[in-house]
Amino acid sequence: MSELEEELEKPILPAGTLLEGATGAEEDEEGGDELYEHHRITADRRQELLRLDKFLLNRLPSTSRTRIQNAIKAEAVQVNDRAVKSNYRVKPGDTITITLPEPPREFKVVPEPMNLDIRYEDAELLIVNKPAGLVVHPAFGNWNGTLVNGLAYHLQNLPTGRNGEIRPGLVHRIDKDTSGLLVIGKTEFAMTHLSNQFFHHTIERTYLALVWGVPKDEAGTVRGHIGRSLKDRKVQAVYPDGEQGKHAVTHYKVLRSFGKVALLQCNLETGRTHQIRAHMKHIGHPLFGDATYGGDKIVYGQRTGAYKAFAEKMLELMPRQALHAKSLGFEHPTTRELLHFEAELPADFEAVLAEWDKYATEHP
């Protein structure tokens, strides 16, 4: 086992740990990395005794009976903080919460044959290792050639793909220029069960990030609400006082120091858009190569001489943010087995690490 692999065996915090002060509220109208909706309903004082499934159908008229029943079966519906059966009778004052995968979009996705790097697949789910440069889902300017187009082709004979919805099976996503693992639900039940795990923070996600500079603490936690920047809507800003944005927490650990850059392990407690990228920028260590957050230029070290030439060569070698979704751990929707998957670093990331390691050795 390599030194890096040994470090990755040491978790920052146990999977599923929810720290004090975490809200658990992942719904984000501006878009987050976790793709689900969450509802909280309190029955009024005049509520007559009514079966839970019928109560939810009345309160969520745009949600189908099948989606509601799958959510109850997946224990994604709780009454007064405990899972119940469909025949539970809702009483006055009951508080009902329900987590659902995002509903299908109204327009079609064209299935496209694609060479997907599938690391695992069974009747309920599949694990895909996404290469950097591949957009996850169609949007303005990227209607074709996305991962979802490839998934729509791969899953076209399954229930989650028959209507060509915009995100067949997706319950989370990663940025275009981020590489690594995604879990895909192949059935409505699997999607619901996985969405519920994301909501309750029991999904283990480990990222590797190369950042400019070396954090002063070997391990730490970044807390700060994340929301759209008021100056540039393409950028996520950090609001440490919580006056705007959504609650966000990132845990990090320094795996290797190369003097001017460092390799970090990052674990997400929440799943906001650009969370690691925005949080690292906020603490003064933007991701190497990240043009959106200022990492595509020399941030640490003199911008002259041999070092300048070397650093610029490294940026050319990896002209994207150095971020990789290394591992995923979760409970299988039907077998309840705890699964864990890992994906090796892509070639450009490995090459940049090797060059920085060599430079740091030669220039201590």
C-alpha positions in Angstrom: 0.0 0.0 0.0 1.4 3.4 -1.0 1.8 6.3 1.4 -1.2 8.1 -0.2 -3.4 5.0 0.0 -2.4 4.6 3.7 -3.5 8.2 4.4 -6.8 7.7 2.6 -7.5 4.7 4.9 -7.7 7.2 7.8 -11.1 8.9 7.8 -11.6 12.5 8.8 -14.9 11.6 10.4 -17.1 8.5 10.4 -19.4 8.2 7.4 -22.8 9.7 8.4 -21.5 11.9 11.1 -23.7 15.0 11.4 -21.9 17.7 13.4 -23.8 20.0 15.8 -25.3 22.9 13.9 -25.7 21.1 10.6 -29.2 21.7 9.2 -29.5 18.7 7.0 -31.4 20.9 4.5 -30.0 20.3 1.1 -32.8 21.8 -1.1 -31.4 24.7 -3.1 -33.4 26.6 -5.7 -30.1 27.8 -7.2 -28.9 24.3 -7.7 -26.7 22.0 -5.6 -24.6 18.9 -6.2 -27.3 16.7 -4.6 -30.3 16.3 -6.8 -33.4 15.8 -4.7 -36.3 17.7 -3.2 -37.3 17.7 0.5 -40.7 18.6 2.0 -41.8 19.2 5.6 -45.5 19.2 6.4 -47.3 19.7 9.7 -50.9 18.4 9.9 -53.2 21.1 11.3 -55.3 20.8 14.4 -58.4 19.8 12.5 -56.8 17.0 10.5 -58.9 13.8 10.5 -57.2 10.5 10.8 -56.0 9.6 7.3 -53.6 7.0 5.8 -50.2 8.5 5.3 -50.0 7.7 1.6 -53.4 9.4 1.0 -52.4 12.4 3.1 -49.3 12.9 1.1 -51.1 12.5 -2.2 -53.5 15.3 -1.1 -50.7 17.6 0.0 -48.3 16.9 -2.9 -50.7 16.7 -5.9 -47.9 16.9 -8.5 -46.3 13.8 -7.0 -47.4 10.3 -8.2 -48.7 7.6 -5.9 -45.8 5.4 -7.0 -43.2 8.0 -6.0 -44.8 8.4 -2.6 -45.1 4.6 -2.0 -41.4 4.2 -3.0 -40.4 6.9 -0.6 -42.3 5.3 2.3 -40.8 1.9 1.4 -37.3 3.4 1.3 -37.9 5.0 4.7 -37.6 8.4 3.1 -40.8 9.4 4.8 -40.8 10.1 8.5 -43.5 11.1 10.9 -42.3 12.9 14.0 -38.7 11.8 13.2 -39.4 8.1 12.8 -40.1 5.9 9.7 -43.6 4.5 9.4 -45.7 2.3 7.1 -48.1 3.5 4.4 -51.1 2.6 6.6 -50.0 4.9 9.4 -52.9 7.3 10.3 -51.8 10.9 10.3 -53.0 12.8 13.4 -53.4 16.5 14.2 -50.0 18.0 14.9 -47.9 15.3 13.2 -44.8 16.5 11.3 -44.1 14.6 8.1 -40.9 14.9 6.2 -40.4 13.3 2.7 -37.2 13.2 0.5 -37.7 12.5 -3.2 -35.4 12.3 -6.2 -35.8 15.2 -8.5 -38.8 14.8 -10.8 -38.3 14.2 -14.6 -38.0 17.2 -16.8 -40.6 18.0 -19.4 -38.4 17.9 -22.4 -36.6 15.0 -24.0 -33.0 13.8 -23.8 -31.6 12.2 -26.9 -29.9 8.9 -26.1 -26.4 8.8 -27.4 -24.0 5.8 -27.5 -21.1 6.5 -25.2 -18.1 4.7 -23.9 -19.0 4.9 -20.2 -16.5 3.8 -17.6 -18.8 1.7 -15.5 -17.2 0.4 -12.3 -20.2 -1.5 -11.0 -23.7 -2.3 -12.1 -26.6 -4.4 -10.8 -30.4 -4.3 -11.2 -30.7 -1.3 -8.9 -27.7 1.0 -9.5 -24.5 1.6 -11.3 -21.3 3.4 -10.5 -19.7 5.6 -13.3 -16.2 7.0 -13.3 -16.6 10.3 -15.1 -13.6 11.8 -17.0 -12.8 15.4 -16.7 -14.3 17.5 -19.5 -17.6 15.6 -19.6 -20.6 17.6 -18.7 -23.0 15.6 -16.4 -26.4 16.8 -17.6 -27.8 18.9 -20.6 -28.2 22.6 -20.1 -28.0 25.7 -22.3 -25.1 25.3 -24.6 -24.7 21.6 -23.8 -27.7 19.7 -25.0 -25.8 16.8 -26.4 -22.7 14.8 -25.6 -23.3 14.8 -21.8 -23.2 12.0 -19.4 -27.0 12.0 -19.2 -27.2 11.4 -22.9 -24.9 8.4 -22.5 -26.9 7.2 -19.5 -30.2 7.6 -21.4 -28.8 5.3 -24.1 -27.5 2.8 -21.6 -30.7 2.8 -19.5 -33.2 3.3 -22.4 -35.1 0.1 -21.6 -35.4 0.8 -17.9 -38.2 2.7 -16.1 -36.0 5.7 -15.3 -35.1 6.2 -19.0 -38.3 5.5 -21.0 -39.4 9.2 -21.0 -36.0 10.6 -21.8 -36.0 12.7 -18.6 -33.2 15.2 -18.1 -31.4 13.3 -15.3 -32.1 9.6 -15.7 -31.0 8.0 -12.4 -28.9 10.9 -11.2 -29.1 11.8 -7.5 -25.9 13.9 -7.4 -23.4 15.5 -9.8 -19.9 16.8 -10.2 -18.6 19.6 -12.3 -17.6 19.3 -15.9 -13.8 19.5 -15.2 -13.9 17.4 -12.1 -13.2 13.7 -12.5 -14.4 10.7 -10.5 -17.3 8.6 -9.2 -21.1 9.1 -9.5 -23.8 6.7 -8.3 -26.8 6.2 -10.6 -30.1 4.8 -9.5 -31.7 2.5 -12.1 -35.1 2.3 -10.4 -37.4 4.8 -8.8 -37.0 3.0 -5.5 -33.1 3.1 -5.7 -33.1 6.8 -6.6 -35.4 7.5 -3.6 -33.3 5.4 -1.2 -30.0 7.0 -2.4 -31.5 10.5 -2.2 -32.6 9.8 1.4 -29.0 8.8 2.2 -27.7 12.0 0.7 -30.2 14.1 2.7 -29.2 12.4 6.0 -25.5 12.6 5.3 -24.8 8.9 5.4 -23.1 8.9 2.0 -19.3 8.8 2.3 -17.6 11.0 -0.3 -13.9 11.5 -0.5 -12.3 14.0 -2.9 -8.6 14.7 -3.7 -7.8 18.3 -4.4 -4.5 19.9 -5.3 -4.5 23.5 -3.9 -2.2 26.4 -4.0 -0.2 26.8 -0.8 -0.2 24.6 2.3 -2.9 25.1 5.0 -1.4 25.9 8.3 -3.4 23.1 10.0 -2.9 19.5 8.9 -6.6 19.0 9.2 -9.5 21.3 9.5 -13.1 22.2 8.8 -14.4 25.0 6.6 -17.9 26.3 7.6 -19.5 29.0 5.6 -22.8 29.4 3.8 -22.5 29.1 0.0 -24.6 31.0 -2.5 -24.5 32.9 -5.8 -22.0 35.7 -5.9 -23.6 39.1 -6.0 -20.9 40.2 -8.5 -20.8 37.2 -10.8 -23.7 34.6 -11.0 -21.3 32.0 -12.4 -19.3 32.0 -9.2 -20.4 30.7 -5.7 -19.5 33.0 -2.9 -18.9 32.1 0.8 -21.0 34.0 3.4 -19.5 33.0 6.8 -22.1 35.0 8.7 -24.9 33.1 7.1 -26.6 36.2 5.8 -27.0 34.5 2.4 -26.7 31.2 0.7 -27.0 27.7 2.2 -25.3 25.9 5.1 -22.1 24.2 3.9 -19.4 22.2 5.7 -16.1 20.8 4.2 -13.6 18.7 6.2 -10.0 18.6 4.8 -6.7 16.9 5.6 -3.3 17.6 4.1 -2.0 14.4 2.5 1.2 15.8 0.9 2.9 19.1 1.0 5.0 20.2 -2.0 5.9 23.6 -0.6 4.0 25.9 -3.0 1.0 23.5 -3.4 -0.5 20.7 -1.3 -2.7 17.6 -1.9 -5.7 17.5 0.3 -8.3 14.9 1.1 -11.7 16.6 1.3 -14.9 15.1 2.8 -18.3 16.8 2.2 -20.9 17.1 4.9 -23.1 19.0 2.6 -23.4 19.1 -1.2 -23.5 22.7 -2.5 -22.6 23.8 -6.0 -18.8 24.3 -6.3 -18.5 23.6 -2.5 -14.9 22.5 -2.3 -13.8 25.0 -4.9 -15.5 27.9 -3.1 -14.4 26.9 0.4 -10.8 26.4 -0.6 -10.8 29.8 -2.3 -12.3 31.3 0.9 -9.5 30.1 3.1 -6.8 31.3 0.7 -6.0 28.1 -1.0 -7.8 27.9 -4.4 -7.7 24.7 -6.4 -4.7 24.4 -8.8 -5.8 25.2 -12.3 -9.3 26.5 -11.3 -9.9 29.4 -13.6 -13.3 30.2 -12.0 -11.8 30.7 -8.5 -8.4 32.2 -9.4 -6.3 29.0 -9.4 -5.2 29.3 -13.1 -2.3 31.6 -12.3 0.6 31.4 -9.8 -0.9 32.1 -6.3 2.1 31.0 -4.2 5.7 31.6 -5.0 7.6 34.2 -7.0 6.3 34.9 -10.5 9.8 35.1 -11.9 12.7 32.9 -13.1 12.8 29.2 -13.2 9.9 28.7 -10.7 7.6 30.8 -12.8 8.4 28.8 -15.9 7.9 25.5 -14.0 4.5 26.6 -12.5 3.2 27.8 -15.8 4.2 24.5 -17.4 2.3 22.7 -14.7 -0.8 24.8 -15.4 -0.5 23.9 -19.1 -0.2 20.2 -18.2 -3.4 20.3 -16.2 -5.6 23.2 -17.6 -8.5 22.5 -15.3 -9.3 22.4 -11.6 -7.3 19.6 -9.8 -10.3 17.9 -8.2 -11.2 14.2 -8.2 -14.1 12.3 -6.6 -12.0 9.5 -5.2 -14.5 7.3 -3.4 -18.1 6.7 -2.6 -19.6 4.7 0.2 -23.3 4.0 0.8 -25.9 1.4 1.7 -27.3 -0.7 -1.1 -31.0 0.2 -1.6 -32.3 -3.4 -1.5 -29.6 -5.6 0.1 -28.7 -3.0 2.7 -25.1 -4.0 2.2 -22.5 -1.3 2.8 -20.7 -0.7 -0.5 -17.5 1.2 -1.1 -15.9 2.2 -4.4 -12.7 4.0 -5.4 -11.4 5.5 -8.6 -7.7 6.1 -9.4 -6.5 9.5 -10.2 -6.6 10.4 -13.9 -3.3 10.6 -15.9 -3.0 14.4 -15.9 -3.5 14.6 -12.1 -0.9 11.9 -11.5 1.5 13.6 -13.9 1.2 17.0 -12.1 1.7 15.4 -8.7 4.8 13.6 -9.9 6.3 16.9 -11.3 5.5 18.9 -8.1 7.0 16.1 -6.0 10.2 16.1 -8.1 10.4 19.9 -7.9 9.9 20.0 -4.1 12.6 17.4 -3.7 15.0 19.4 -5.8 14.1 22.8 -4.3 13.5 22.1 -0.5 
